[in-house]
Amino acid sequence: VHAKAMRSAFPTLTFPNHYTLVTGLYPDHHGIVNNRIVDPLSGKRFVYSDKTLTADPAWWGGTPIWVSAERQGKHAGTMFWPGSDVAIEGVRPSQWVPFDKTIASNDRVDRAITWLDLPAEQRPAFMTLYFEAVDHAGHDFGPDSAELNAALKEVDTALARLLDGLKRRDIDANLVIVSDHGMTAAGEDKISVLDRIVDMQKINLIGTGVVAGLAAKPGNEAEVEKALLGAHDHMRCWHKSELPARLHYGPNPRIPPIFCVADDGWQISTQQYLDSPKHHFSKGEHGYDNDDPKMQALFVAHGPAFKRGLLVPEFDNVNVYPLLVHILGIRPAPNDGDFAVTQGMLR
């Protein structure tokens, strides 16, 4: 089975979408609302690349599929997945590995495959594999680059290695192959500078990039909102309470009061960052409106549970979770997905 496209959750960023895929919850509901977050109640910061910050279970709402599996008598193994190295609700997968970008794609497959050689009573019934090579090549060289094509070949080779390992063990597994988001061309020539729109002394800036979040300093709310809310040359800003309902995004307290989204290919920054000798802007980006066709994600499913040769219409990625729990034969945790969306894929 493959989909014409899969719609990523908004914002179309890595950590929010990885966690949506395994919880069936929109980011607004599971709490990983961005790759970088400031909790307004505790003042704590979440930065996706800092394990000392992401290890706090308080950030991770909802119940990921590996937690439900472990609680219901099945084992899980995660060869990298955001959240899988955290004791969410006090539970980790039976087999898990801390993220290490130096481990090559083929080596990740080999490590995961060894878990299938465990005795039956220890063997994982659910496993994840994660490859970031395509994403990194897209950021560093752009989505239409030769380097990205090479990364695609690398991941394709790793998937072939996985299939071979399963075949040699006579395991007819159900495979669900997804991406977390798409990618569009970007660069230093497409930067919206906040200083040219609002007085930076009157705001607390939470984050910039493809999306930007900020709050007016006390007493400056009316002035800041007048300057920012609405459409600008290459971005649009909303009060969080007025974000389009189709985004399923806004009520969570971790989302800043004013939220801005850049147009396709553009990024939001500050003059201070532009003046910094260390400033850097990727040649490929994501995080944009999830209605943007360039943000669409991949969905391919194959195995004994699935029909053959079926093309399905675009669907939201929250619906992957109820499909997985059905195949795994476990009770789902509360989620935003609808099994009816994917049920027709099954034999």
C-alpha positions, 0 to 999 in steps of 0.5 A: 500500500502507498499513499499519494501523500501523508499530511504531516502534523503542524508544525512540520518539524521533526520532534513534533511529527515523530511523536505524533506518529507513535501517539496518534496525537496532534502536537497541541495534545502531546505537548512536543509543540516544537523542536525548541520549547519554553514552558511558561509555567516552569520556565524550563527549556526543551531543545531537541538536540540536548539530551539533558533537557529532553530526558525529563518525562514531564515534556512527553504527554500521551502514551507512545505505542511502545509503552502500551505494548510493554504494559500489555505483555509485548516487547518493543525495540527502538533503534532511535526514535524521539522519546524512546530514550525517556522513561515516559510514564515510567516505561521504556522499550525492552530494547532501546539505544540512545541516539548516536548520529555516528552509527551508520544506517546499515549498522543501525539495521544490523543492531535492530535485526539482532533483537529478532534473534532473541528467545521468543519470550524476549523478542520485540513485537514492535520495532522502530528504525530511524534514518536522518541521512536524507533530512541532513542532506536536504538541510545542508545541500538542498532538496534537489541536490546530488547529495540528497540523492546519495542519501536516498540511495543510502537509506534505500540500501539500508532498507534492502539490508533490513528486508534481507535480514528478515528473509534470512530469518523467515520473518514476514513482518509488517513494515510501515515506512514513513517520513516525518515531513517534506523539504523545500529549498531555502537559503540566506536570500529569503529571510524575514527580519523581525526587527523591521516589523516590531520593536525587539525591546518590547518582546520576549522572543521564544524562537525563530526559524521557519516558525517563530514564537514570541510574547509581548512584554507586559504593558506592550501587548496592544502595540506588539499585536498591532505591529505583528498580527496579520500578513507580512511580505513573507510571513503571517502572524496570528494570536495563538487563539486565532490560528486556523482550526485545520492546524489543530494547534494553539491552545497548548500553554507551551505555544507562545501567545503570538505565532508566526509562520514563514512563506514557503522557502523563507525563514524568520530571524533577527538582525542580531543573528544576521550580524553574528559571524556564526549565523547559518541558514540551511539550503533546505527547510521544513516546518511550514504550513502542512497544507504546503505540498512540499511538506507532504510526507511518505507512507508505504506499507507492506506485509501480511496484514496489507493489501497489495498494489493499493494507492490511497488518498492523502491522509493525516499522520495521526491515523498511523497510530491506530493502524499500528495498534490494530496490527499489533493487537493491543489496546490503543491509548486515547488519540486523535486518529481514526482507524476507519481512515486506514482500515481499508488498507488491510486484508 
